């Protein structure tokens, strides 16, 4: 479940970056990936923020 979600978000990030190729898109996608990984590894963090 988590692996499929990780693959989906990774593919989505690469797709967005490949289409736009802008620094803003890369930063936003990487920040989203980091937040997603933190939320999956530590669910308590996701609820507090």
PDBQT receptor file of N, H, CA, C and O in Angstrom, charges set to zero:
ATOM      1  N   UNK A   1       0.841  -1.197   0.000  1.00  0.00    +0.000 N 
ATOM      2  CA  UNK A   1       0.000   0.000   0.000  1.00  0.00    +0.000 C 
ATOM      3  C   UNK A   1       0.878   1.249   0.000  1.00  0.00    +0.000 C 
ATOM      4  O   UNK A   1       0.721   2.132  -0.843  1.00  0.00    +0.000 OA
ATOM      5  N   UNK A   2       1.802   1.310   0.956  1.00  0.00    +0.000 N 
ATOM      6  H   UNK A   2       1.929   0.593   1.641  1.00  0.00    +0.000 HD
ATOM      7  CA  UNK A   2       2.674   2.481   1.036  1.00  0.00    +0.000 C 
ATOM      8  C   UNK A   2       3.612   2.521  -0.164  1.00  0.00    +0.000 C 
ATOM      9  O   UNK A   2       3.919   3.596  -0.679  1.00  0.00    +0.000 OA
ATOM     10  N   UNK A   3       4.069   1.348  -0.610  1.00  0.00    +0.000 N 
ATOM     11  H   UNK A   3       3.819   0.475  -0.191  1.00  0.00    +0.000 HD
ATOM     12  CA  UNK A   3       4.976   1.299  -1.756  1.00  0.00    +0.000 C 
ATOM     13  C   UNK A   3       4.271   1.788  -3.011  1.00  0.00    +0.000 C 
ATOM     14  O   UNK A   3       4.857   2.526  -3.804  1.00  0.00    +0.000 OA
ATOM     15  N   UNK A   4       3.016   1.383  -3.199  1.00  0.00    +0.000 N 
ATOM     16  H   UNK A   4       2.541   0.784  -2.555  1.00  0.00    +0.000 HD
ATOM     17  CA  UNK A   4       2.276   1.820  -4.382  1.00  0.00    +0.000 C 
ATOM     18  C   UNK A   4       2.031   3.320  -4.333  1.00  0.00    +0.000 C 
ATOM     19  O   UNK A   4       2.096   4.000  -5.357  1.00  0.00    +0.000 OA
ATOM     20  N   UNK A   5       1.749   3.835  -3.143  1.00  0.00    +0.000 N 
ATOM     21  H   UNK A   5       1.696   3.283  -2.310  1.00  0.00    +0.000 HD
ATOM     22  CA  UNK A   5       1.540   5.272  -2.997  1.00  0.00    +0.000 C 
ATOM     23  C   UNK A   5       2.839   6.025  -3.253  1.00  0.00    +0.000 C 
ATOM     24  O   UNK A   5       2.843   7.088  -3.874  1.00  0.00    +0.000 OA
ATOM     25  N   UNK A   6       3.932   5.463  -2.768  1.00  0.00    +0.000 N 
ATOM     26  H   UNK A   6       3.928   4.599  -2.264  1.00  0.00    +0.000 HD
ATOM     27  CA  UNK A   6       5.242   6.086  -2.985  1.00  0.00    +0.000 C 
ATOM     28  C   UNK A   6       5.577   6.106  -4.473  1.00  0.00    +0.000 C 
ATOM     29  O   UNK A   6       6.101   7.093  -4.989  1.00  0.00    +0.000 OA
ATOM     30  N   UNK A   7       5.265   5.001  -5.158  1.00  0.00    +0.000 N 
ATOM     31  H   UNK A   7       4.839   4.199  -4.739  1.00  0.00    +0.000 HD
ATOM     32  CA  UNK A   7       5.529   4.936  -6.593  1.00  0.00    +0.000 C 
ATOM     33  C   UNK A   7       4.654   5.934  -7.343  1.00  0.00    +0.000 C 
ATOM     34  O   UNK A   7       5.108   6.572  -8.293  1.00  0.00    +0.000 OA
ATOM     35  N   UNK A   8       3.395   6.070  -6.914  1.00  0.00    +0.000 N 
ATOM     36  H   UNK A   8       3.027   5.553  -6.142  1.00  0.00    +0.000 HD
ATOM     37  CA  UNK A   8       2.479   6.987  -7.584  1.00  0.00    +0.000 C 
ATOM     38  C   UNK A   8       2.944   8.425  -7.438  1.00  0.00    +0.000 C 
ATOM     39  O   UNK A   8       2.966   9.176  -8.413  1.00  0.00    +0.000 OA
ATOM     40  N   UNK A   9       3.317   8.815  -6.215  1.00  0.00    +0.000 N 
ATOM     41  H   UNK A   9       3.299   8.205  -5.423  1.00  0.00    +0.000 HD
ATOM     42  CA  UNK A   9       3.744  10.190  -5.982  1.00  0.00    +0.000 C 
ATOM     43  C   UNK A   9       5.075  10.472  -6.664  1.00  0.00    +0.000 C 
ATOM     44  O   UNK A   9       5.310  11.582  -7.141  1.00  0.00    +0.000 OA
ATOM     45  N   UNK A  10       5.954   9.456  -6.711  1.00  0.00    +0.000 N 
ATOM     46  H   UNK A  10       5.763   8.554  -6.324  1.00  0.00    +0.000 HD
ATOM     47  CA  UNK A  10       7.237   9.638  -7.382  1.00  0.00    +0.000 C 
ATOM     48  C   UNK A  10       7.026   9.842  -8.877  1.00  0.00    +0.000 C 
ATOM     49  O   UNK A  10       7.632  10.727  -9.482  1.00  0.00    +0.000 OA
ATOM     50  N   UNK A  11       6.162   9.018  -9.468  1.00  0.00    +0.000 N 
ATOM     51  H   UNK A  11       5.670   8.300  -8.977  1.00  0.00    +0.000 HD
ATOM     52  CA  UNK A  11       5.874   9.146 -10.892  1.00  0.00    +0.000 C 
ATOM     53  C   UNK A  11       5.193  10.476 -11.179  1.00  0.00    +0.000 C 
ATOM     54  O   UNK A  11       5.456  11.107 -12.203  1.00  0.00    +0.000 OA
ATOM     55  N   UNK A  12       4.317  10.901 -10.273  1.00  0.00    +0.000 N 
ATOM     56  H   UNK A  12       4.103  10.389  -9.442  1.00  0.00    +0.000 HD
ATOM     57  CA  UNK A  12       3.617  12.170 -10.446  1.00  0.00    +0.000 C 
ATOM     58  C   UNK A  12       4.596  13.335 -10.364  1.00  0.00    +0.000 C 
ATOM     59  O   UNK A  12       4.498  14.288 -11.138  1.00  0.00    +0.000 OA
ATOM     60  N   UNK A  13       5.532  13.260  -9.435  1.00  0.00    +0.000 N 
ATOM     61  H   UNK A  13       5.612  12.486  -8.807  1.00  0.00    +0.000 HD
ATOM     62  CA  UNK A  13       6.532  14.314  -9.281  1.00  0.00    +0.000 C 
ATOM     63  C   UNK A  13       7.411  14.387 -10.523  1.00  0.00    +0.000 C 
ATOM     64  O   UNK A  13       7.696  15.474 -11.025  1.00  0.00    +0.000 OA
ATOM     65  N   UNK A  14       7.839  13.228 -11.019  1.00  0.00    +0.000 N 
ATOM     66  H   UNK A  14       7.607  12.345 -10.612  1.00  0.00    +0.000 HD
ATOM     67  CA  UNK A  14       8.683  13.203 -12.208  1.00  0.00    +0.000 C 
ATOM     68  C   UNK A  14       7.910  13.714 -13.416  1.00  0.00    +0.000 C 
ATOM     69  O   UNK A  14       8.476  14.395 -14.271  1.00  0.00    +0.000 OA
ATOM     70  N   UNK A  15       6.627  13.392 -13.492  1.00  0.00    +0.000 N 
ATOM     71  H   UNK A  15       6.168  12.838 -12.797  1.00  0.00    +0.000 HD
ATOM     72  CA  UNK A  15       5.797  13.840 -14.609  1.00  0.00    +0.000 C 
ATOM     73  C   UNK A  15       5.648  15.355 -14.591  1.00  0.00    +0.000 C 
ATOM     74  O   UNK A  15       5.762  16.008 -15.628  1.00  0.00    +0.000 OA
ATOM     75  N   UNK A  16       5.393  15.912 -13.406  1.00  0.00    +0.000 N 
ATOM     76  H   UNK A  16       5.300  15.381 -12.564  1.00  0.00    +0.000 HD
ATOM     77  CA  UNK A  16       5.243  17.364 -13.284  1.00  0.00    +0.000 C 
ATOM     78  C   UNK A  16       6.555  18.062 -13.624  1.00  0.00    +0.000 C 
ATOM     79  O   UNK A  16       6.570  19.065 -14.337  1.00  0.00    +0.000 OA
ATOM     80  N   UNK A  17       7.661  17.518 -13.106  1.00  0.00    +0.000 N 
ATOM     81  H   UNK A  17       7.649  16.702 -12.527  1.00  0.00    +0.000 HD
ATOM     82  CA  UNK A  17       8.965  18.130 -13.347  1.00  0.00    +0.000 C 
ATOM     83  C   UNK A  17       9.329  18.039 -14.823  1.00  0.00    +0.000 C 
ATOM     84  O   UNK A  17       9.920  18.965 -15.377  1.00  0.00    +0.000 OA
ATOM     85  N   UNK A  18       8.976  16.918 -15.465  1.00  0.00    +0.000 N 
ATOM     86  H   UNK A  18       8.496  16.166 -15.014  1.00  0.00    +0.000 HD
ATOM     87  CA  UNK A  18       9.315  16.735 -16.870  1.00  0.00    +0.000 C 
ATOM     88  C   UNK A  18       8.509  17.687 -17.747  1.00  0.00    +0.000 C 
ATOM     89  O   UNK A  18       8.982  18.125 -18.796  1.00  0.00    +0.000 OA
ATOM     90  N   UNK A  19       7.287  18.006 -17.312  1.00  0.00    +0.000 N 
ATOM     91  H   UNK A  19       6.904  17.650 -16.460  1.00  0.00    +0.000 HD
ATOM     92  CA  UNK A  19       6.435  18.890 -18.113  1.00  0.00    +0.000 C 
ATOM     93  C   UNK A  19       6.841  20.349 -17.936  1.00  0.00    +0.000 C 
ATOM     94  O   UNK A  19       6.918  21.103 -18.906  1.00  0.00    +0.000 OA
ATOM     95  N   UNK A  20       7.096  20.733 -16.715  1.00  0.00    +0.000 N 
ATOM     96  H   UNK A  20       7.033  20.121 -15.927  1.00  0.00    +0.000 HD
ATOM     97  CA  UNK A  20       7.359  22.147 -16.449  1.00  0.00    +0.000 C 
ATOM     98  C   UNK A  20       8.844  22.467 -16.505  1.00  0.00    +0.000 C 
ATOM     99  O   UNK A  20       9.254  23.460 -17.106  1.00  0.00    +0.000 OA
ATOM    100  N   UNK A  21       9.663  21.596 -15.859  1.00  0.00    +0.000 N 
ATOM    101  H   UNK A  21       9.329  20.789 -15.371  1.00  0.00    +0.000 HD
ATOM    102  CA  UNK A  21      11.107  21.811 -15.800  1.00  0.00    +0.000 C 
ATOM    103  C   UNK A  21      11.439  23.165 -15.172  1.00  0.00    +0.000 C 
ATOM    104  O   UNK A  21      12.370  23.847 -15.602  1.00  0.00    +0.000 OA
ATOM    105  N   UNK A  22      10.676  23.542 -14.161  1.00  0.00    +0.000 N 
ATOM    106  H   UNK A  22       9.920  22.988 -13.811  1.00  0.00    +0.000 HD
ATOM    107  CA  UNK A  22      10.953  24.792 -13.458  1.00  0.00    +0.000 C 
ATOM    108  C   UNK A  22      11.447  24.486 -12.055  1.00  0.00    +0.000 C 
ATOM    109  O   UNK A  22      11.135  23.433 -11.499  1.00  0.00    +0.000 OA
ATOM    110  N   UNK A  23      12.203  25.384 -11.491  1.00  0.00    +0.000 N 
ATOM    111  H   UNK A  23      12.457  26.239 -11.942  1.00  0.00    +0.000 HD
ATOM    112  CA  UNK A  23      12.742  25.166 -10.144  1.00  0.00    +0.000 C 
ATOM    113  C   UNK A  23      11.619  25.156  -9.106  1.00  0.00    +0.000 C 
ATOM    114  O   UNK A  23      11.674  24.402  -8.134  1.00  0.00    +0.000 OA
ATOM    115  N   UNK A  24      10.602  25.995  -9.314  1.00  0.00    +0.000 N 
ATOM    116  H   UNK A  24      10.557  26.608 -10.103  1.00  0.00    +0.000 HD
ATOM    117  CA  UNK A  24       9.491  26.040  -8.365  1.00  0.00    +0.000 C 
ATOM    118  C   UNK A  24       8.767  24.702  -8.296  1.00  0.00    +0.000 C 
ATOM    119  O   UNK A  24       8.422  24.235  -7.211  1.00  0.00    +0.000 OA
ATOM    120  N   UNK A  25       8.538  24.086  -9.448  1.00  0.00    +0.000 N 
ATOM    121  H   UNK A  25       8.819  24.466 -10.329  1.00  0.00    +0.000 HD
ATOM    122  CA  UNK A  25       7.836  22.803  -9.470  1.00  0.00    +0.000 C 
ATOM    123  C   UNK A  25       8.665  21.730  -8.773  1.00  0.00    +0.000 C 
ATOM    124  O   UNK A  25       8.121  20.900  -8.044  1.00  0.00    +0.000 OA
ATOM    125  N   UNK A  26       9.966  21.743  -8.992  1.00  0.00    +0.000 N 
ATOM    126  H   UNK A  26      10.407  22.417  -9.584  1.00  0.00    +0.000 HD
ATOM    127  CA  UNK A  26      10.842  20.750  -8.370  1.00  0.00    +0.000 C 
ATOM    128  C   UNK A  26      10.856  20.921  -6.858  1.00  0.00    +0.000 C 
ATOM    129  O   UNK A  26      10.781  19.938  -6.121  1.00  0.00    +0.000 OA
ATOM    130  N   UNK A  27      10.952  22.163  -6.393  1.00  0.00    +0.000 N 
ATOM    131  H   UNK A  27      11.013  22.962  -6.992  1.00  0.00    +0.000 HD
ATOM    132  CA  UNK A  27      10.984  22.431  -4.954  1.00  0.00    +0.000 C 
ATOM    133  C   UNK A  27       9.654  22.034  -4.306  1.00  0.00    +0.000 C 
ATOM    134  O   UNK A  27       9.635  21.403  -3.249  1.00  0.00    +0.000 OA
ATOM    135  N   UNK A  28       8.556  22.406  -4.943  1.00  0.00    +0.000 N 
ATOM    136  H   UNK A  28       8.571  22.918  -5.801  1.00  0.00    +0.000 HD
ATOM    137  CA  UNK A  28       7.248  22.080  -4.381  1.00  0.00    +0.000 C 
ATOM    138  C   UNK A  28       7.034  20.573  -4.339  1.00  0.00    +0.000 C 
ATOM    139  O   UNK A  28       6.488  20.049  -3.368  1.00  0.00    +0.000 OA
ATOM    140  N   UNK A  29       7.460  19.875  -5.385  1.00  0.00    +0.000 N 
ATOM    141  H   UNK A  29       7.904  20.301  -6.174  1.00  0.00    +0.000 HD
ATOM    142  CA  UNK A  29       7.285  18.429  -5.437  1.00  0.00    +0.000 C 
ATOM    143  C   UNK A  29       8.149  17.739  -4.391  1.00  0.00    +0.000 C 
ATOM    144  O   UNK A  29       7.699  16.809  -3.722  1.00  0.00    +0.000 OA
ATOM    145  N   UNK A  30       9.392  18.195  -4.251  1.00  0.00    +0.000 N 
ATOM    146  H   UNK A  30       9.758  18.950  -4.795  1.00  0.00    +0.000 HD
ATOM    147  CA  UNK A  30      10.294  17.578  -3.279  1.00  0.00    +0.000 C 
ATOM    148  C   UNK A  30       9.797  17.834  -1.860  1.00  0.00    +0.000 C 
ATOM    149  O   UNK A  30       9.876  16.953  -1.004  1.00  0.00    +0.000 OA
ATOM    150  N   UNK A  31       9.285  19.037  -1.609  1.00  0.00    +0.000 N 
ATOM    151  H   UNK A  31       9.220  19.753  -2.305  1.00  0.00    +0.000 HD
ATOM    152  CA  UNK A  31       8.741  19.341  -0.288  1.00  0.00    +0.000 C 
ATOM    153  C   UNK A  31       7.525  18.467  -0.002  1.00  0.00    +0.000 C 
ATOM    154  O   UNK A  31       7.335  18.008   1.124  1.00  0.00    +0.000 OA
ATOM    155  N   UNK A  32       6.701  18.239  -1.029  1.00  0.00    +0.000 N 
ATOM    156  H   UNK A  32       6.856  18.612  -1.944  1.00  0.00    +0.000 HD
ATOM    157  CA  UNK A  32       5.530  17.388  -0.853  1.00  0.00    +0.000 C 
ATOM    158  C   UNK A  32       5.948  15.950  -0.582  1.00  0.00    +0.000 C 
ATOM    159  O   UNK A  32       5.343  15.268   0.246  1.00  0.00    +0.000 OA
ATOM    160  N   UNK A  33       6.987  15.486  -1.282  1.00  0.00    +0.000 N 
ATOM    161  H   UNK A  33       7.479  16.040  -1.955  1.00  0.00    +0.000 HD
ATOM    162  CA  UNK A  33       7.476  14.122  -1.080  1.00  0.00    +0.000 C 
ATOM    163  C   UNK A  33       8.023  13.962   0.329  1.00  0.00    +0.000 C 
ATOM    164  O   UNK A  33       7.762  12.954   0.986  1.00  0.00    +0.000 OA
ATOM    165  N   UNK A  34       8.785  14.953   0.803  1.00  0.00    +0.000 N 
ATOM    166  H   UNK A  34       8.997  15.772   0.270  1.00  0.00    +0.000 HD
ATOM    167  CA  UNK A  34       9.356  14.889   2.150  1.00  0.00    +0.000 C 
ATOM    168  C   UNK A  34       8.235  14.865   3.194  1.00  0.00    +0.000 C 
ATOM    169  O   UNK A  34       8.288  14.092   4.151  1.00  0.00    +0.000 OA
ATOM    170  N   UNK A  35       7.224  15.713   3.003  1.00  0.00    +0.000 N 
ATOM    171  H   UNK A  35       7.181  16.340   2.225  1.00  0.00    +0.000 HD
ATOM    172  CA  UNK A  35       6.102  15.743   3.934  1.00  0.00    +0.000 C 
ATOM    173  C   UNK A  35       5.332  14.426   3.894  1.00  0.00    +0.000 C 
ATOM    174  O   UNK A  35       4.861  13.943   4.923  1.00  0.00    +0.000 OA
ATOM    175  N   UNK A  36       5.206  13.845   2.688  1.00  0.00    +0.000 N 
ATOM    176  H   UNK A  36       5.589  14.238   1.852  1.00  0.00    +0.000 HD
ATOM    177  CA  UNK A  36       4.493  12.577   2.541  1.00  0.00    +0.000 C 
ATOM    178  C   UNK A  36       5.236  11.458   3.258  1.00  0.00    +0.000 C 
ATOM    179  O   UNK A  36       4.624  10.641   3.947  1.00  0.00    +0.000 OA
ATOM    180  N   UNK A  37       6.563  11.421   3.096  1.00  0.00    +0.000 N 
ATOM    181  H   UNK A  37       7.060  12.085   2.537  1.00  0.00    +0.000 HD
ATOM    182  CA  UNK A  37       7.359  10.383   3.748  1.00  0.00    +0.000 C 
ATOM    183  C   UNK A  37       7.314  10.534   5.261  1.00  0.00    +0.000 C 
ATOM    184  O   UNK A  37       7.223   9.540   5.982  1.00  0.00    +0.000 OA
ATOM    185  N   UNK A  38       7.377  11.774   5.748  1.00  0.00    +0.000 N 
ATOM    186  H   UNK A  38       7.451  12.581   5.163  1.00  0.00    +0.000 HD
ATOM    187  CA  UNK A  38       7.320  12.009   7.193  1.00  0.00    +0.000 C 
ATOM    188  C   UNK A  38       5.944  11.621   7.734  1.00  0.00    +0.000 C 
ATOM    189  O   UNK A  38       5.838  11.070   8.831  1.00  0.00    +0.000 OA
ATOM    190  N   UNK A  39       4.903  11.904   6.973  1.00  0.00    +0.000 N 
ATOM    191  H   UNK A  39       4.989  12.351   6.083  1.00  0.00    +0.000 HD
ATOM    192  CA  UNK A  39       3.553  11.594   7.431  1.00  0.00    +0.000 C 
ATOM    193  C   UNK A  39       3.340  10.087   7.505  1.00  0.00    +0.000 C 
ATOM    194  O   UNK A  39       2.651   9.601   8.402  1.00  0.00    +0.000 OA
ATOM    195  N   UNK A  40       3.928   9.342   6.563  1.00  0.00    +0.000 N 
ATOM    196  H   UNK A  40       4.487   9.737   5.834  1.00  0.00    +0.000 HD
ATOM    197  CA  UNK A  40       3.744   7.896   6.555  1.00  0.00    +0.000 C 
ATOM    198  C   UNK A  40       4.585   7.236   7.639  1.00  0.00    +0.000 C 
ATOM    199  O   UNK A  40       4.157   6.254   8.246  1.00  0.00    +0.000 OA
ATOM    200  N   UNK A  41       5.771   7.767   7.883  1.00  0.00    +0.000 N 
ATOM    201  H   UNK A  41       6.119   8.564   7.389  1.00  0.00    +0.000 HD
ATOM    202  CA  UNK A  41       6.646   7.167   8.890  1.00  0.00    +0.000 C 
ATOM    203  C   UNK A  41       6.233   7.590  10.291  1.00  0.00    +0.000 C 
ATOM    204  O   UNK A  41       6.382   6.821  11.241  1.00  0.00    +0.000 OA
ATOM    205  N   UNK A  42       5.712   8.816  10.429  1.00  0.00    +0.000 N 
ATOM    206  H   UNK A  42       5.591   9.441   9.657  1.00  0.00    +0.000 HD
ATOM    207  CA  UNK A  42       5.282   9.299  11.745  1.00  0.00    +0.000 C 
ATOM    208  C   UNK A  42       3.890   9.926  11.632  1.00  0.00    +0.000 C 
ATOM    209  O   UNK A  42       3.768  11.131  11.410  1.00  0.00    +0.000 OA
ATOM    210  N   UNK A  43       2.839   9.111  11.784  1.00  0.00    +0.000 N 
ATOM    211  H   UNK A  43       2.938   8.132  11.964  1.00  0.00    +0.000 HD
ATOM    212  CA  UNK A  43       1.461   9.615  11.640  1.00  0.00    +0.000 C 
ATOM    213  C   UNK A  43       1.127  10.702  12.661  1.00  0.00    +0.000 C 
ATOM    214  O   UNK A  43       0.294  11.564  12.380  1.00  0.00    +0.000 OA
ATOM    215  N   UNK A  44       1.756  10.683  13.837  1.00  0.00    +0.000 N 
ATOM    216  H   UNK A  44       2.433   9.983  14.065  1.00  0.00    +0.000 HD
ATOM    217  CA  UNK A  44       1.460  11.680  14.866  1.00  0.00    +0.000 C 
ATOM    218  C   UNK A  44       1.862  13.077  14.397  1.00  0.00    +0.000 C 
ATOM    219  O   UNK A  44       1.255  14.074  14.788  1.00  0.00    +0.000 OA
ATOM    220  N   UNK A  45       2.893  13.132  13.554  1.00  0.00    +0.000 N 
ATOM    221  H   UNK A  45       3.385  12.322  13.236  1.00  0.00    +0.000 HD
ATOM    222  CA  UNK A  45       3.340  14.426  13.049  1.00  0.00    +0.000 C 
ATOM    223  C   UNK A  45       2.292  15.019  12.118  1.00  0.00    +0.000 C 
ATOM    224  O   UNK A  45       2.072  16.230  12.120  1.00  0.00    +0.000 OA
ATOM    225  N   UNK A  46       1.643  14.171  11.322  1.00  0.00    +0.000 N 
ATOM    226  H   UNK A  46       1.822  13.187  11.321  1.00  0.00    +0.000 HD
ATOM    227  CA  UNK A  46       0.665  14.664  10.367  1.00  0.00    +0.000 C 
ATOM    228  C   UNK A  46      -0.565  15.237  11.050  1.00  0.00    +0.000 C 
ATOM    229  O   UNK A  46      -1.180  16.176  10.544  1.00  0.00    +0.000 OA
ATOM    230  N   UNK A  47      -0.930  14.671  12.208  1.00  0.00    +0.000 N 
ATOM    231  H   UNK A  47      -0.431  13.909  12.619  1.00  0.00    +0.000 HD
ATOM    232  CA  UNK A  47      -2.130  15.149  12.886  1.00  0.00    +0.000 C 
ATOM    233  C   UNK A  47      -1.845  16.425  13.666  1.00  0.00    +0.000 C 
ATOM    234  O   UNK A  47      -2.726  17.273  13.809  1.00  0.00    +0.000 OA
ATOM    235  N   UNK A  48      -0.624  16.568  14.170  1.00  0.00    +0.000 N 
ATOM    236  H   UNK A  48       0.092  15.878  14.054  1.00  0.00    +0.000 HD
ATOM    237  CA  UNK A  48      -0.289  17.747  14.965  1.00  0.00    +0.000 C 
ATOM    238  C   UNK A  48      -0.212  18.995  14.096  1.00  0.00    +0.000 C 
ATOM    239  O   UNK A  48      -0.563  20.090  14.536  1.00  0.00    +0.000 OA
ATOM    240  N   UNK A  49       0.243  18.828  12.873  1.00  0.00    +0.000 N 
ATOM    241  H   UNK A  49       0.528  17.938  12.515  1.00  0.00    +0.000 HD
ATOM    242  CA  UNK A  49       0.389  19.984  11.989  1.00  0.00    +0.000 C 
ATOM    243  C   UNK A  49      -0.738  20.023  10.975  1.00  0.00    +0.000 C 
ATOM    244  O   UNK A  49      -0.788  20.927  10.142  1.00  0.00    +0.000 OA
TER     245      UNK A  49
